[in-house]
């Protein structure tokens, strides 16, 4: 009985580790009517340590390019990200950010297609990785999906299909499924 009580008590003092590998599968679509496809263009990914309850935004396309975020309450800006993401077009989750602080504001920029997305994330305790999707569609002016806010600062700009004429039957997922696909392991 004493051994069981000792083991139970010892498990209560397990080390808690703040942080997660935030892995993002990014999907693109440039024109209405195209099927979505895995993003092939290089993405830039950044994360900033921010205070819980604070509100942040990327105000302009130039701010997205220079990774500048602005506090909506007091106008304070951050330009030096705490985390720079890793991009690998060959992986299913092409973007990985190693988030180790309690609250992180993330910015993903697709320079070639001139769109970006932001997300405020409370980093979990003892969750090695978080898997999610981002639908970074240049055919939309703005959109919310899977916890992300997506922005197209050039909604009237003519765009070419990512598939030439017509669609690509090799798309791995339909747009209808996008909101049900955020998951963690």
N, C-alpha and C positions, 0 to 999 in steps of 0.2 A: 504494500500500500504506500509506503514511504517513497519507493522508487517511482511509482506512477505520479505521485504528487510533485516530486522533484522534476520529472520530465515535463509535466504540464507547466510548471512554473518557469522552467528554462525556455520553453517555446514562447512564452509571453514576452521575453526580452530579446527576441530575434531582431537583428539589425534591420532597420527600415532604410531603403535606398530610394532617394528622390530621383526620378528620371526615367526616360524611355527612349528607345530608338524609334523615332517617328518616321514611318515609311509610307511614301505616297505614290500611288499608281495614278499617273496623269493621263487624261484622255483629251483629245482635241477634235474640233470640228470648226471649219472656217466659214462654210456657207450652209444656209438652211437646206435641208433635203439630203445633205451628205450623211453618211453613217459615221459615227465616231470611230476614232482610231487611236491607238497608243501614240503619245507624243513622241516625235522623233527629233524635234528641235531642242537644242540645249537650253535647259532652264537654270536660272539662278535662284538659289534658296537661302533665306536668311531667317534668323530668329533673334529676338531681343528680349531680355529679361525686363519685365514690367511689374508694377505693383498690382496686387489683386484688387479688382473693382475699378481699375482705371480704364479709360476708353481711348483707343488709339486708332489712327487711320493713316493711309497713304493718300495725300491730297491731290497729287498730279502724276502724270506719266514721268515727268522729270524726276520727281521724288522716288518713284518706283525704280528708275534706272540708277539713281544714286543711293538706293536703300536708305531712304530717309522716312522715318515715321514721326507723326505729330500727335501729341496728347490733345484730345478734343476739349478737355476742361481748362487747361492752362497754356496751351500753345508750345509747350516744351517739345524739343525735337531730339531724336536719337539718330545718328548716322553711322555709328560703328556697331555692327551686329555682334552679339555675344556668341552666336553660332553661325557658321557658313555651311550650308548643306553640300552633300556629295551627290553628283549627277552621274547616272550610268544608264544609257539608253538600252542596254542589253538586258537589264533586270526587269522583272515584272513591276516591282516598286522602284521606279527610276530615281526618285529623290529620297535621301535619308538625312534627317536632322537628329543630332544627338542632344536631346533636351534634358538638362540637369537642374534647372531652376523651377521654382514652384509655378510661376505663371510666365508664359512665353507668348509673344506676338510674332506670328510667322508671316513672311512675305515670299511669294513665289512669282518670278517674273519670266515670261516668255518674250524675249527681246525681238525675235524674228517675226512673231505674229502680233506683237504689240498689245499684249493683254497681261494682266496680273491678278493675283488672288491674295487675300489676307485671312488670317484666322487667329483668334485669341484662344489659348489652350492652357488649361490647368494640368500640369504634369503629374501623373499618378505616382504613387508610392509602390515599389516592388512589382512593377509591370515592365518586363524587359523590352517589349516592343509593342507599338501601336500601329495597326495597319489601317489605311484609309485610302479614299479615292478623291481626286480633284478633277472636275470637268471644266477645263479651261477653254471655253468655246468662244472663238473670235466672232461668231455669228450673232452673239448676244451682246447687248449693251452693258448689262449687269445681271447677276444672277446669284442666288443663294443655293448651295447644294452641299450636302454631307458636312455641314459645319463651316464651309468656306464662303467668303464673299468674293465673287469674281467680278472684275471690272474691265471693260473695253473702252478706253478713252477716245477711240476713233471708230464709233459705231457706223458711220456713213462711208468709211473707207472701202473701196472695192477690194474684194478678196478672191483669191483663186481657191478652187476646191483642193483639198489635200489628196484627192484621188484622181485628179485629171477630170475628165467628163464622167458623170455618173457616180456611183458609190463604190465602195469596196466591200465585197461580201466576206472579207476576212475579219471584219470587226468582231471583237470577242464579247461584246456586251451591248445591250440595247439601252437607250436613254431612259426608258421607263423603269429600269432597275436601279438607276443611279442613287436614289435616296435610301435604298435598303441595303447598300453594300458596305457601309462603314462598319468595321469590326475590329476587335482586338484579340490578341492571343496572349 
